Amino acid sequence: MIALSKLMSKPKQRQRDWWIPWSFFGMFACILIANGALIYFAFDSWTGVGTDDAYIKGLAYNKALTETEAQAKQGWQAELDYNGSGPLTGRLTLELKDRHGTAIENADVTAMVVRPTHEGYDFAAVLTDDGEGRYAADLSFPLAGLWEVRVEVTHGRGTHSLAKRLMVRK
């Protein structure tokens, strides 16, 4: 009986507790607003970079490993270099030798220049034979920043591929 009379004598206590359910509502509202902001910024900053045919490439992984082993047994030495000559321009050079250090001439050399962080800026370049196993191409980039160069060499004695990341300055 005493406890019941104490509860009935404190009606102001119930009036002071009105904020408790609203604090739960406010907490969940803050979480929803934060998640909504993160989703907005994620979609707004997406550059469109993705891997085409990722599943097919995954299935061909053993083939890629076999090709890498065959390339290592071939023993070709390839040195890829990039020298910037101005804003967004430069010269890509490749020096190619066999396992004995003899220059490999008259090869078909192509470079695929890929922007890893933005879609739609990739381009290809053909490196011309400068003699003595040196191949070169002058490149003009649409954007400054990080680029990946993937070089494919085809010759009567075999093929070779290599990749290098480079930084292009404005």
Phi and psi in radians as a Rosetta constraint file:
Dihedral C 1 N 2 CA 2 C 2 CIRCULARHARMONIC -1.168 0.35
Dihedral N 2 CA 2 C 2 N 3 CIRCULARHARMONIC -0.714 0.35
Dihedral C 2 N 3 CA 3 C 3 CIRCULARHARMONIC -1.118 0.35
Dihedral N 3 CA 3 C 3 N 4 CIRCULARHARMONIC -0.682 0.35
Dihedral C 3 N 4 CA 4 C 4 CIRCULARHARMONIC -1.159 0.35
Dihedral N 4 CA 4 C 4 N 5 CIRCULARHARMONIC -0.651 0.35
Dihedral C 4 N 5 CA 5 C 5 CIRCULARHARMONIC -1.227 0.35
Dihedral N 5 CA 5 C 5 N 6 CIRCULARHARMONIC -0.549 0.35
Dihedral C 5 N 6 CA 6 C 6 CIRCULARHARMONIC -1.205 0.35
Dihedral N 6 CA 6 C 6 N 7 CIRCULARHARMONIC -0.688 0.35
Dihedral C 6 N 7 CA 7 C 7 CIRCULARHARMONIC -1.137 0.35
Dihedral N 7 CA 7 C 7 N 8 CIRCULARHARMONIC -0.680 0.35
Dihedral C 7 N 8 CA 8 C 8 CIRCULARHARMONIC -1.286 0.35
Dihedral N 8 CA 8 C 8 N 9 CIRCULARHARMONIC -0.424 0.35
Dihedral C 8 N 9 CA 9 C 9 CIRCULARHARMONIC -1.473 0.35
Dihedral N 9 CA 9 C 9 N 10 CIRCULARHARMONIC -0.063 0.35
Dihedral C 9 N 10 CA 10 C 10 CIRCULARHARMONIC -2.077 0.35
Dihedral N 10 CA 10 C 10 N 11 CIRCULARHARMONIC 1.082 0.35
Dihedral C 10 N 11 CA 11 C 11 CIRCULARHARMONIC -1.248 0.35
Dihedral N 11 CA 11 C 11 N 12 CIRCULARHARMONIC -0.390 0.35
Dihedral C 11 N 12 CA 12 C 12 CIRCULARHARMONIC -1.211 0.35
Dihedral N 12 CA 12 C 12 N 13 CIRCULARHARMONIC -0.466 0.35
Dihedral C 12 N 13 CA 13 C 13 CIRCULARHARMONIC -1.096 0.35
Dihedral N 13 CA 13 C 13 N 14 CIRCULARHARMONIC -0.731 0.35
Dihedral C 13 N 14 CA 14 C 14 CIRCULARHARMONIC -1.153 0.35
Dihedral N 14 CA 14 C 14 N 15 CIRCULARHARMONIC -0.582 0.35
Dihedral C 14 N 15 CA 15 C 15 CIRCULARHARMONIC -1.247 0.35
Dihedral N 15 CA 15 C 15 N 16 CIRCULARHARMONIC -0.524 0.35
Dihedral C 15 N 16 CA 16 C 16 CIRCULARHARMONIC -1.367 0.35
Dihedral N 16 CA 16 C 16 N 17 CIRCULARHARMONIC -0.272 0.35
Dihedral C 16 N 17 CA 17 C 17 CIRCULARHARMONIC -1.593 0.35
Dihedral N 17 CA 17 C 17 N 18 CIRCULARHARMONIC 0.210 0.35
Dihedral C 17 N 18 CA 18 C 18 CIRCULARHARMONIC -1.150 0.35
Dihedral N 18 CA 18 C 18 N 19 CIRCULARHARMONIC -0.446 0.35
Dihedral C 18 N 19 CA 19 C 19 CIRCULARHARMONIC -1.353 0.35
Dihedral N 19 CA 19 C 19 N 20 CIRCULARHARMONIC -0.305 0.35
Dihedral C 19 N 20 CA 20 C 20 CIRCULARHARMONIC -1.094 0.35
Dihedral N 20 CA 20 C 20 N 21 CIRCULARHARMONIC -0.900 0.35
Dihedral C 20 N 21 CA 21 C 21 CIRCULARHARMONIC -1.137 0.35
Dihedral N 21 CA 21 C 21 N 22 CIRCULARHARMONIC -0.576 0.35
Dihedral C 21 N 22 CA 22 C 22 CIRCULARHARMONIC -1.215 0.35
Dihedral N 22 CA 22 C 22 N 23 CIRCULARHARMONIC -0.491 0.35
Dihedral C 22 N 23 CA 23 C 23 CIRCULARHARMONIC -1.194 0.35
Dihedral N 23 CA 23 C 23 N 24 CIRCULARHARMONIC -0.643 0.35
Dihedral C 23 N 24 CA 24 C 24 CIRCULARHARMONIC -1.130 0.35
Dihedral N 24 CA 24 C 24 N 25 CIRCULARHARMONIC -0.780 0.35
Dihedral C 24 N 25 CA 25 C 25 CIRCULARHARMONIC -1.046 0.35
Dihedral N 25 CA 25 C 25 N 26 CIRCULARHARMONIC -0.773 0.35
Dihedral C 25 N 26 CA 26 C 26 CIRCULARHARMONIC -1.110 0.35
Dihedral N 26 CA 26 C 26 N 27 CIRCULARHARMONIC -0.679 0.35
Dihedral C 26 N 27 CA 27 C 27 CIRCULARHARMONIC -1.090 0.35
Dihedral N 27 CA 27 C 27 N 28 CIRCULARHARMONIC -0.829 0.35
Dihedral C 27 N 28 CA 28 C 28 CIRCULARHARMONIC -1.183 0.35
Dihedral N 28 CA 28 C 28 N 29 CIRCULARHARMONIC -0.577 0.35
Dihedral C 28 N 29 CA 29 C 29 CIRCULARHARMONIC -1.130 0.35
Dihedral N 29 CA 29 C 29 N 30 CIRCULARHARMONIC -0.715 0.35
Dihedral C 29 N 30 CA 30 C 30 CIRCULARHARMONIC -1.093 0.35
Dihedral N 30 CA 30 C 30 N 31 CIRCULARHARMONIC -0.722 0.35
Dihedral C 30 N 31 CA 31 C 31 CIRCULARHARMONIC -1.108 0.35
Dihedral N 31 CA 31 C 31 N 32 CIRCULARHARMONIC -0.777 0.35
Dihedral C 31 N 32 CA 32 C 32 CIRCULARHARMONIC -1.123 0.35
Dihedral N 32 CA 32 C 32 N 33 CIRCULARHARMONIC -0.706 0.35
Dihedral C 32 N 33 CA 33 C 33 CIRCULARHARMONIC -1.136 0.35
Dihedral N 33 CA 33 C 33 N 34 CIRCULARHARMONIC -0.763 0.35
Dihedral C 33 N 34 CA 34 C 34 CIRCULARHARMONIC -1.103 0.35
Dihedral N 34 CA 34 C 34 N 35 CIRCULARHARMONIC -0.786 0.35
Dihedral C 34 N 35 CA 35 C 35 CIRCULARHARMONIC -1.127 0.35
Dihedral N 35 CA 35 C 35 N 36 CIRCULARHARMONIC -0.702 0.35
Dihedral C 35 N 36 CA 36 C 36 CIRCULARHARMONIC -1.074 0.35
Dihedral N 36 CA 36 C 36 N 37 CIRCULARHARMONIC -0.713 0.35
Dihedral C 36 N 37 CA 37 C 37 CIRCULARHARMONIC -1.132 0.35
Dihedral N 37 CA 37 C 37 N 38 CIRCULARHARMONIC -0.731 0.35
Dihedral C 37 N 38 CA 38 C 38 CIRCULARHARMONIC -1.129 0.35
Dihedral N 38 CA 38 C 38 N 39 CIRCULARHARMONIC -0.702 0.35
Dihedral C 38 N 39 CA 39 C 39 CIRCULARHARMONIC -1.135 0.35
Dihedral N 39 CA 39 C 39 N 40 CIRCULARHARMONIC -0.746 0.35
Dihedral C 39 N 40 CA 40 C 40 CIRCULARHARMONIC -1.037 0.35
Dihedral N 40 CA 40 C 40 N 41 CIRCULARHARMONIC -0.853 0.35
Dihedral C 40 N 41 CA 41 C 41 CIRCULARHARMONIC -1.172 0.35
Dihedral N 41 CA 41 C 41 N 42 CIRCULARHARMONIC -0.562 0.35
Dihedral C 41 N 42 CA 42 C 42 CIRCULARHARMONIC -1.142 0.35
Dihedral N 42 CA 42 C 42 N 43 CIRCULARHARMONIC -0.797 0.35
Dihedral C 42 N 43 CA 43 C 43 CIRCULARHARMONIC -1.261 0.35
Dihedral N 43 CA 43 C 43 N 44 CIRCULARHARMONIC -0.591 0.35
Dihedral C 43 N 44 CA 44 C 44 CIRCULARHARMONIC -1.223 0.35
Dihedral N 44 CA 44 C 44 N 45 CIRCULARHARMONIC -0.561 0.35
Dihedral C 44 N 45 CA 45 C 45 CIRCULARHARMONIC -1.724 0.35
Dihedral N 45 CA 45 C 45 N 46 CIRCULARHARMONIC 0.046 0.35
Dihedral C 45 N 46 CA 46 C 46 CIRCULARHARMONIC -1.175 0.35
Dihedral N 46 CA 46 C 46 N 47 CIRCULARHARMONIC 2.218 0.35
Dihedral C 46 N 47 CA 47 C 47 CIRCULARHARMONIC -1.622 0.35
Dihedral N 47 CA 47 C 47 N 48 CIRCULARHARMONIC -0.101 0.35
Dihedral C 47 N 48 CA 48 C 48 CIRCULARHARMONIC 1.552 0.35
Dihedral N 48 CA 48 C 48 N 49 CIRCULARHARMONIC 0.132 0.35
Dihedral C 48 N 49 CA 49 C 49 CIRCULARHARMONIC -1.291 0.35
Dihedral N 49 CA 49 C 49 N 50 CIRCULARHARMONIC 2.284 0.35
Dihedral C 49 N 50 CA 50 C 50 CIRCULARHARMONIC -2.776 0.35
Dihedral N 50 CA 50 C 50 N 51 CIRCULARHARMONIC 2.934 0.35
Dihedral C 50 N 51 CA 51 C 51 CIRCULARHARMONIC -1.808 0.35
Dihedral N 51 CA 51 C 51 N 52 CIRCULARHARMONIC 2.094 0.35
Dihedral C 51 N 52 CA 52 C 52 CIRCULARHARMONIC -1.316 0.35
Dihedral N 52 CA 52 C 52 N 53 CIRCULARHARMONIC 2.392 0.35
Dihedral C 52 N 53 CA 53 C 53 CIRCULARHARMONIC 0.959 0.35
Dihedral N 53 CA 53 C 53 N 54 CIRCULARHARMONIC 0.814 0.35
Dihedral C 53 N 54 CA 54 C 54 CIRCULARHARMONIC -1.051 0.35
Dihedral N 54 CA 54 C 54 N 55 CIRCULARHARMONIC -0.679 0.35
Dihedral C 54 N 55 CA 55 C 55 CIRCULARHARMONIC -1.132 0.35
Dihedral N 55 CA 55 C 55 N 56 CIRCULARHARMONIC -0.774 0.35
Dihedral C 55 N 56 CA 56 C 56 CIRCULARHARMONIC -1.126 0.35
Dihedral N 56 CA 56 C 56 N 57 CIRCULARHARMONIC -0.714 0.35
Dihedral C 56 N 57 CA 57 C 57 CIRCULARHARMONIC -1.126 0.35
Dihedral N 57 CA 57 C 57 N 58 CIRCULARHARMONIC -0.635 0.35
Dihedral C 57 N 58 CA 58 C 58 CIRCULARHARMONIC -1.142 0.35
Dihedral N 58 CA 58 C 58 N 59 CIRCULARHARMONIC -0.659 0.35
Dihedral C 58 N 59 CA 59 C 59 CIRCULARHARMONIC -1.176 0.35
Dihedral N 59 CA 59 C 59 N 60 CIRCULARHARMONIC -0.512 0.35
Dihedral C 59 N 60 CA 60 C 60 CIRCULARHARMONIC -1.582 0.35
Dihedral N 60 CA 60 C 60 N 61 CIRCULARHARMONIC 0.221 0.35
Dihedral C 60 N 61 CA 61 C 61 CIRCULARHARMONIC -1.099 0.35
Dihedral N 61 CA 61 C 61 N 62 CIRCULARHARMONIC -0.716 0.35
Dihedral C 61 N 62 CA 62 C 62 CIRCULARHARMONIC -1.104 0.35
Dihedral N 62 CA 62 C 62 N 63 CIRCULARHARMONIC -0.635 0.35
Dihedral C 62 N 63 CA 63 C 63 CIRCULARHARMONIC -1.108 0.35
Dihedral N 63 CA 63 C 63 N 64 CIRCULARHARMONIC -0.714 0.35
Dihedral C 63 N 64 CA 64 C 64 CIRCULARHARMONIC -1.113 0.35
Dihedral N 64 CA 64 C 64 N 65 CIRCULARHARMONIC -0.681 0.35
Dihedral C 64 N 65 CA 65 C 65 CIRCULARHARMONIC -1.131 0.35
Dihedral N 65 CA 65 C 65 N 66 CIRCULARHARMONIC -0.696 0.35
Dihedral C 65 N 66 CA 66 C 66 CIRCULARHARMONIC -1.127 0.35
Dihedral N 66 CA 66 C 66 N 67 CIRCULARHARMONIC -0.732 0.35
Dihedral C 66 N 67 CA 67 C 67 CIRCULARHARMONIC -1.126 0.35
Dihedral N 67 CA 67 C 67 N 68 CIRCULARHARMONIC -0.663 0.35
Dihedral C 67 N 68 CA 68 C 68 CIRCULARHARMONIC -1.147 0.35
Dihedral N 68 CA 68 C 68 N 69 CIRCULARHARMONIC -0.725 0.35
Dihedral C 68 N 69 CA 69 C 69 CIRCULARHARMONIC -1.121 0.35
Dihedral N 69 CA 69 C 69 N 70 CIRCULARHARMONIC -0.728 0.35
Dihedral C 69 N 70 CA 70 C 70 CIRCULARHARMONIC -1.118 0.35
Dihedral N 70 CA 70 C 70 N 71 CIRCULARHARMONIC -0.666 0.35
Dihedral C 70 N 71 CA 71 C 71 CIRCULARHARMONIC -1.147 0.35
Dihedral N 71 CA 71 C 71 N 72 CIRCULARHARMONIC -0.695 0.35
Dihedral C 71 N 72 CA 72 C 72 CIRCULARHARMONIC -1.154 0.35
Dihedral N 72 CA 72 C 72 N 73 CIRCULARHARMONIC -0.673 0.35
Dihedral C 72 N 73 CA 73 C 73 CIRCULARHARMONIC -1.168 0.35
Dihedral N 73 CA 73 C 73 N 74 CIRCULARHARMONIC -0.528 0.35
Dihedral C 73 N 74 CA 74 C 74 CIRCULARHARMONIC -1.116 0.35
Dihedral N 74 CA 74 C 74 N 75 CIRCULARHARMONIC -0.620 0.35
Dihedral C 74 N 75 CA 75 C 75 CIRCULARHARMONIC 1.397 0.35
Dihedral N 75 CA 75 C 75 N 76 CIRCULARHARMONIC 0.272 0.35
Dihedral C 75 N 76 CA 76 C 76 CIRCULARHARMONIC -1.192 0.35
Dihedral N 76 CA 76 C 76 N 77 CIRCULARHARMONIC 2.550 0.35
Dihedral C 76 N 77 CA 77 C 77 CIRCULARHARMONIC -1.941 0.35
Dihedral N 77 CA 77 C 77 N 78 CIRCULARHARMONIC 2.127 0.35
Dihedral C 77 N 78 CA 78 C 78 CIRCULARHARMONIC -2.235 0.35
Dihedral N 78 CA 78 C 78 N 79 CIRCULARHARMONIC 2.296 0.35
Dihedral C 78 N 79 CA 79 C 79 CIRCULARHARMONIC -2.185 0.35
Dihedral N 79 CA 79 C 79 N 80 CIRCULARHARMONIC 2.026 0.35
Dihedral C 79 N 80 CA 80 C 80 CIRCULARHARMONIC -1.815 0.35
Dihedral N 80 CA 80 C 80 N 81 CIRCULARHARMONIC 2.313 0.35
Dihedral C 80 N 81 CA 81 C 81 CIRCULARHARMONIC -2.433 0.35
Dihedral N 81 CA 81 C 81 N 82 CIRCULARHARMONIC 2.611 0.35
Dihedral C 81 N 82 CA 82 C 82 CIRCULARHARMONIC -2.289 0.35
Dihedral N 82 CA 82 C 82 N 83 CIRCULARHARMONIC 2.268 0.35
Dihedral C 82 N 83 CA 83 C 83 CIRCULARHARMONIC -2.140 0.35
Dihedral N 83 CA 83 C 83 N 84 CIRCULARHARMONIC 2.045 0.35
Dihedral C 83 N 84 CA 84 C 84 CIRCULARHARMONIC -1.237 0.35
Dihedral N 84 CA 84 C 84 N 85 CIRCULARHARMONIC 2.295 0.35
Dihedral C 84 N 85 CA 85 C 85 CIRCULARHARMONIC -1.917 0.35
Dihedral N 85 CA 85 C 85 N 86 CIRCULARHARMONIC -0.124 0.35
Dihedral C 85 N 86 CA 86 C 86 CIRCULARHARMONIC 3.142 0.35
Dihedral N 86 CA 86 C 86 N 87 CIRCULARHARMONIC -3.002 0.35
Dihedral C 86 N 87 CA 87 C 87 CIRCULARHARMONIC -1.161 0.35
Dihedral N 87 CA 87 C 87 N 88 CIRCULARHARMONIC 2.136 0.35
Dihedral C 87 N 88 CA 88 C 88 CIRCULARHARMONIC 1.085 0.35
Dihedral N 88 CA 88 C 88 N 89 CIRCULARHARMONIC 0.313 0.35
Dihedral C 88 N 89 CA 89 C 89 CIRCULARHARMONIC -2.324 0.35
Dihedral N 89 CA 89 C 89 N 90 CIRCULARHARMONIC 2.744 0.35
Dihedral C 89 N 90 CA 90 C 90 CIRCULARHARMONIC -3.138 0.35
Dihedral N 90 CA 90 C 90 N 91 CIRCULARHARMONIC 3.114 0.35
Dihedral C 90 N 91 CA 91 C 91 CIRCULARHARMONIC -2.054 0.35
Dihedral N 91 CA 91 C 91 N 92 CIRCULARHARMONIC 2.211 0.35
Dihedral C 91 N 92 CA 92 C 92 CIRCULARHARMONIC -1.720 0.35
Dihedral N 92 CA 92 C 92 N 93 CIRCULARHARMONIC 2.203 0.35
Dihedral C 92 N 93 CA 93 C 93 CIRCULARHARMONIC -2.209 0.35
Dihedral N 93 CA 93 C 93 N 94 CIRCULARHARMONIC 2.554 0.35
Dihedral C 93 N 94 CA 94 C 94 CIRCULARHARMONIC -2.303 0.35
Dihedral N 94 CA 94 C 94 N 95 CIRCULARHARMONIC 2.237 0.35
Dihedral C 94 N 95 CA 95 C 95 CIRCULARHARMONIC -1.930 0.35
Dihedral N 95 CA 95 C 95 N 96 CIRCULARHARMONIC 2.175 0.35
Dihedral C 95 N 96 CA 96 C 96 CIRCULARHARMONIC -2.186 0.35
Dihedral N 96 CA 96 C 96 N 97 CIRCULARHARMONIC 2.192 0.35
Dihedral C 96 N 97 CA 97 C 97 CIRCULARHARMONIC -2.366 0.35
Dihedral N 97 CA 97 C 97 N 98 CIRCULARHARMONIC 2.723 0.35
Dihedral C 97 N 98 CA 98 C 98 CIRCULARHARMONIC -1.485 0.35
Dihedral N 98 CA 98 C 98 N 99 CIRCULARHARMONIC -3.045 0.35
Dihedral C 98 N 99 CA 99 C 99 CIRCULARHARMONIC -1.121 0.35
Dihedral N 99 CA 99 C 99 N 100 CIRCULARHARMONIC -0.365 0.35
Dihedral C 99 N 100 CA 100 C 100 CIRCULARHARMONIC -1.665 0.35
Dihedral N 100 CA 100 C 100 N 101 CIRCULARHARMONIC 0.036 0.35
Dihedral C 100 N 101 CA 101 C 101 CIRCULARHARMONIC 1.527 0.35
Dihedral N 101 CA 101 C 101 N 102 CIRCULARHARMONIC 0.137 0.35
Dihedral C 101 N 102 CA 102 C 102 CIRCULARHARMONIC -1.451 0.35
Dihedral N 102 CA 102 C 102 N 103 CIRCULARHARMONIC 2.357 0.35
Dihedral C 102 N 103 CA 103 C 103 CIRCULARHARMONIC -1.131 0.35
Dihedral N 103 CA 103 C 103 N 104 CIRCULARHARMONIC 2.419 0.35
Dihedral C 103 N 104 CA 104 C 104 CIRCULARHARMONIC -1.734 0.35
Dihedral N 104 CA 104 C 104 N 105 CIRCULARHARMONIC 1.966 0.35
Dihedral C 104 N 105 CA 105 C 105 CIRCULARHARMONIC -1.906 0.35
Dihedral N 105 CA 105 C 105 N 106 CIRCULARHARMONIC 2.909 0.35
Dihedral C 105 N 106 CA 106 C 106 CIRCULARHARMONIC 1.031 0.35
Dihedral N 106 CA 106 C 106 N 107 CIRCULARHARMONIC 0.700 0.35
Dihedral C 106 N 107 CA 107 C 107 CIRCULARHARMONIC -1.729 0.35
Dihedral N 107 CA 107 C 107 N 108 CIRCULARHARMONIC 2.715 0.35
Dihedral C 107 N 108 CA 108 C 108 CIRCULARHARMONIC -1.630 0.35
Dihedral N 108 CA 108 C 108 N 109 CIRCULARHARMONIC 2.049 0.35
Dihedral C 108 N 109 CA 109 C 109 CIRCULARHARMONIC -2.129 0.35
Dihedral N 109 CA 109 C 109 N 110 CIRCULARHARMONIC 2.138 0.35
Dihedral C 109 N 110 CA 110 C 110 CIRCULARHARMONIC -2.173 0.35
Dihedral N 110 CA 110 C 110 N 111 CIRCULARHARMONIC 2.577 0.35
Dihedral C 110 N 111 CA 111 C 111 CIRCULARHARMONIC -2.157 0.35
Dihedral N 111 CA 111 C 111 N 112 CIRCULARHARMONIC 2.273 0.35
Dihedral C 111 N 112 CA 112 C 112 CIRCULARHARMONIC -1.791 0.35
Dihedral N 112 CA 112 C 112 N 113 CIRCULARHARMONIC 2.053 0.35
Dihedral C 112 N 113 CA 113 C 113 CIRCULARHARMONIC -1.763 0.35
Dihedral N 113 CA 113 C 113 N 114 CIRCULARHARMONIC 2.057 0.35
Dihedral C 113 N 114 CA 114 C 114 CIRCULARHARMONIC -2.080 0.35
Dihedral N 114 CA 114 C 114 N 115 CIRCULARHARMONIC 2.335 0.35
Dihedral C 114 N 115 CA 115 C 115 CIRCULARHARMONIC -1.594 0.35
Dihedral N 115 CA 115 C 115 N 116 CIRCULARHARMONIC 1.886 0.35
Dihedral C 115 N 116 CA 116 C 116 CIRCULARHARMONIC -1.237 0.35
Dihedral N 116 CA 116 C 116 N 117 CIRCULARHARMONIC -0.251 0.35
Dihedral C 116 N 117 CA 117 C 117 CIRCULARHARMONIC -1.949 0.35
Dihedral N 117 CA 117 C 117 N 118 CIRCULARHARMONIC -0.089 0.35
Dihedral C 117 N 118 CA 118 C 118 CIRCULARHARMONIC -2.454 0.35
Dihedral N 118 CA 118 C 118 N 119 CIRCULARHARMONIC 2.433 0.35
Dihedral C 118 N 119 CA 119 C 119 CIRCULARHARMONIC -1.545 0.35
Dihedral N 119 CA 119 C 119 N 120 CIRCULARHARMONIC 2.499 0.35
Dihedral C 119 N 120 CA 120 C 120 CIRCULARHARMONIC 1.697 0.35
Dihedral N 120 CA 120 C 120 N 121 CIRCULARHARMONIC 0.066 0.35
Dihedral C 120 N 121 CA 121 C 121 CIRCULARHARMONIC -1.969 0.35
Dihedral N 121 CA 121 C 121 N 122 CIRCULARHARMONIC 0.052 0.35
Dihedral C 121 N 122 CA 122 C 122 CIRCULARHARMONIC -1.190 0.35
Dihedral N 122 CA 122 C 122 N 123 CIRCULARHARMONIC 2.581 0.35
Dihedral C 122 N 123 CA 123 C 123 CIRCULARHARMONIC -2.649 0.35
Dihedral N 123 CA 123 C 123 N 124 CIRCULARHARMONIC 2.844 0.35
Dihedral C 123 N 124 CA 124 C 124 CIRCULARHARMONIC -1.979 0.35
Dihedral N 124 CA 124 C 124 N 125 CIRCULARHARMONIC 2.671 0.35
Dihedral C 124 N 125 CA 125 C 125 CIRCULARHARMONIC -2.463 0.35
Dihedral N 125 CA 125 C 125 N 126 CIRCULARHARMONIC 2.523 0.35
Dihedral C 125 N 126 CA 126 C 126 CIRCULARHARMONIC -1.796 0.35
Dihedral N 126 CA 126 C 126 N 127 CIRCULARHARMONIC 2.204 0.35
Dihedral C 126 N 127 CA 127 C 127 CIRCULARHARMONIC -1.558 0.35
Dihedral N 127 CA 127 C 127 N 128 CIRCULARHARMONIC 2.244 0.35
Dihedral C 127 N 128 CA 128 C 128 CIRCULARHARMONIC -1.601 0.35
Dihedral N 128 CA 128 C 128 N 129 CIRCULARHARMONIC 2.671 0.35
Dihedral C 128 N 129 CA 129 C 129 CIRCULARHARMONIC -1.331 0.35
Dihedral N 129 CA 129 C 129 N 130 CIRCULARHARMONIC 2.057 0.35
Dihedral C 129 N 130 CA 130 C 130 CIRCULARHARMONIC -1.692 0.35
Dihedral N 130 CA 130 C 130 N 131 CIRCULARHARMONIC 0.060 0.35
Dihedral C 130 N 131 CA 131 C 131 CIRCULARHARMONIC 1.595 0.35
Dihedral N 131 CA 131 C 131 N 132 CIRCULARHARMONIC 2.727 0.35
Dihedral C 131 N 132 CA 132 C 132 CIRCULARHARMONIC 0.972 0.35
Dihedral N 132 CA 132 C 132 N 133 CIRCULARHARMONIC 0.622 0.35
Dihedral C 132 N 133 CA 133 C 133 CIRCULARHARMONIC 1.353 0.35
Dihedral N 133 CA 133 C 133 N 134 CIRCULARHARMONIC 0.246 0.35
Dihedral C 133 N 134 CA 134 C 134 CIRCULARHARMONIC -1.854 0.35
Dihedral N 134 CA 134 C 134 N 135 CIRCULARHARMONIC 2.366 0.35
Dihedral C 134 N 135 CA 135 C 135 CIRCULARHARMONIC -2.248 0.35
Dihedral N 135 CA 135 C 135 N 136 CIRCULARHARMONIC 2.507 0.35
Dihedral C 135 N 136 CA 136 C 136 CIRCULARHARMONIC -2.604 0.35
Dihedral N 136 CA 136 C 136 N 137 CIRCULARHARMONIC 2.743 0.35
Dihedral C 136 N 137 CA 137 C 137 CIRCULARHARMONIC -2.660 0.35
Dihedral N 137 CA 137 C 137 N 138 CIRCULARHARMONIC 2.454 0.35
Dihedral C 137 N 138 CA 138 C 138 CIRCULARHARMONIC -1.541 0.35
Dihedral N 138 CA 138 C 138 N 139 CIRCULARHARMONIC 2.237 0.35
Dihedral C 138 N 139 CA 139 C 139 CIRCULARHARMONIC -1.993 0.35
Dihedral N 139 CA 139 C 139 N 140 CIRCULARHARMONIC 2.525 0.35
Dihedral C 139 N 140 CA 140 C 140 CIRCULARHARMONIC -2.203 0.35
Dihedral N 140 CA 140 C 140 N 141 CIRCULARHARMONIC 2.073 0.35
Dihedral C 140 N 141 CA 141 C 141 CIRCULARHARMONIC -1.693 0.35
Dihedral N 141 CA 141 C 141 N 142 CIRCULARHARMONIC 2.478 0.35
Dihedral C 141 N 142 CA 142 C 142 CIRCULARHARMONIC -1.333 0.35
Dihedral N 142 CA 142 C 142 N 143 CIRCULARHARMONIC -0.422 0.35
Dihedral C 142 N 143 CA 143 C 143 CIRCULARHARMONIC -2.425 0.35
Dihedral N 143 CA 143 C 143 N 144 CIRCULARHARMONIC 2.616 0.35
Dihedral C 143 N 144 CA 144 C 144 CIRCULARHARMONIC -1.403 0.35
Dihedral N 144 CA 144 C 144 N 145 CIRCULARHARMONIC 2.790 0.35
Dihedral C 144 N 145 CA 145 C 145 CIRCULARHARMONIC 2.161 0.35
Dihedral N 145 CA 145 C 145 N 146 CIRCULARHARMONIC -2.763 0.35
Dihedral C 145 N 146 CA 146 C 146 CIRCULARHARMONIC -1.439 0.35
Dihedral N 146 CA 146 C 146 N 147 CIRCULARHARMONIC 2.304 0.35
Dihedral C 146 N 147 CA 147 C 147 CIRCULARHARMONIC -2.314 0.35
Dihedral N 147 CA 147 C 147 N 148 CIRCULARHARMONIC 2.685 0.35
Dihedral C 147 N 148 CA 148 C 148 CIRCULARHARMONIC -2.062 0.35
Dihedral N 148 CA 148 C 148 N 149 CIRCULARHARMONIC 2.262 0.35
Dihedral C 148 N 149 CA 149 C 149 CIRCULARHARMONIC -1.892 0.35
Dihedral N 149 CA 149 C 149 N 150 CIRCULARHARMONIC 2.144 0.35
Dihedral C 149 N 150 CA 150 C 150 CIRCULARHARMONIC -1.981 0.35
Dihedral N 150 CA 150 C 150 N 151 CIRCULARHARMONIC 1.972 0.35
Dihedral C 150 N 151 CA 151 C 151 CIRCULARHARMONIC -1.803 0.35
Dihedral N 151 CA 151 C 151 N 152 CIRCULARHARMONIC 2.345 0.35
Dihedral C 151 N 152 CA 152 C 152 CIRCULARHARMONIC -2.089 0.35
Dihedral N 152 CA 152 C 152 N 153 CIRCULARHARMONIC 2.169 0.35
Dihedral C 152 N 153 CA 153 C 153 CIRCULARHARMONIC -1.968 0.35
Dihedral N 153 CA 153 C 153 N 154 CIRCULARHARMONIC 2.253 0.35
Dihedral C 153 N 154 CA 154 C 154 CIRCULARHARMONIC -2.147 0.35
Dihedral N 154 CA 154 C 154 N 155 CIRCULARHARMONIC 2.215 0.35
Dihedral C 154 N 155 CA 155 C 155 CIRCULARHARMONIC -2.486 0.35
Dihedral N 155 CA 155 C 155 N 156 CIRCULARHARMONIC 2.836 0.35
Dihedral C 155 N 156 CA 156 C 156 CIRCULARHARMONIC -1.056 0.35
Dihedral N 156 CA 156 C 156 N 157 CIRCULARHARMONIC -0.444 0.35
Dihedral C 156 N 157 CA 157 C 157 CIRCULARHARMONIC -1.585 0.35
Dihedral N 157 CA 157 C 157 N 158 CIRCULARHARMONIC -0.070 0.35
Dihedral C 157 N 158 CA 158 C 158 CIRCULARHARMONIC 2.600 0.35
Dihedral N 158 CA 158 C 158 N 159 CIRCULARHARMONIC -2.989 0.35
Dihedral C 158 N 159 CA 159 C 159 CIRCULARHARMONIC -2.189 0.35
Dihedral N 159 CA 159 C 159 N 160 CIRCULARHARMONIC 2.803 0.35
Dihedral C 159 N 160 CA 160 C 160 CIRCULARHARMONIC -2.633 0.35
Dihedral N 160 CA 160 C 160 N 161 CIRCULARHARMONIC 2.495 0.35
Dihedral C 160 N 161 CA 161 C 161 CIRCULARHARMONIC -2.404 0.35
Dihedral N 161 CA 161 C 161 N 162 CIRCULARHARMONIC 2.593 0.35
Dihedral C 161 N 162 CA 162 C 162 CIRCULARHARMONIC -2.695 0.35
Dihedral N 162 CA 162 C 162 N 163 CIRCULARHARMONIC 2.830 0.35
Dihedral C 162 N 163 CA 163 C 163 CIRCULARHARMONIC -2.407 0.35
Dihedral N 163 CA 163 C 163 N 164 CIRCULARHARMONIC 2.585 0.35
Dihedral C 163 N 164 CA 164 C 164 CIRCULARHARMONIC -2.603 0.35
Dihedral N 164 CA 164 C 164 N 165 CIRCULARHARMONIC 2.461 0.35
Dihedral C 164 N 165 CA 165 C 165 CIRCULARHARMONIC -1.662 0.35
Dihedral N 165 CA 165 C 165 N 166 CIRCULARHARMONIC 2.471 0.35
Dihedral C 165 N 166 CA 166 C 166 CIRCULARHARMONIC -2.443 0.35
Dihedral N 166 CA 166 C 166 N 167 CIRCULARHARMONIC 2.739 0.35
Dihedral C 166 N 167 CA 167 C 167 CIRCULARHARMONIC -1.885 0.35
Dihedral N 167 CA 167 C 167 N 168 CIRCULARHARMONIC 2.192 0.35
Dihedral C 167 N 168 CA 168 C 168 CIRCULARHARMONIC -1.845 0.35
Dihedral N 168 CA 168 C 168 N 169 CIRCULARHARMONIC 2.275 0.35
Dihedral C 168 N 169 CA 169 C 169 CIRCULARHARMONIC -1.827 0.35
Dihedral N 169 CA 169 C 169 N 170 CIRCULARHARMONIC 2.680 0.35
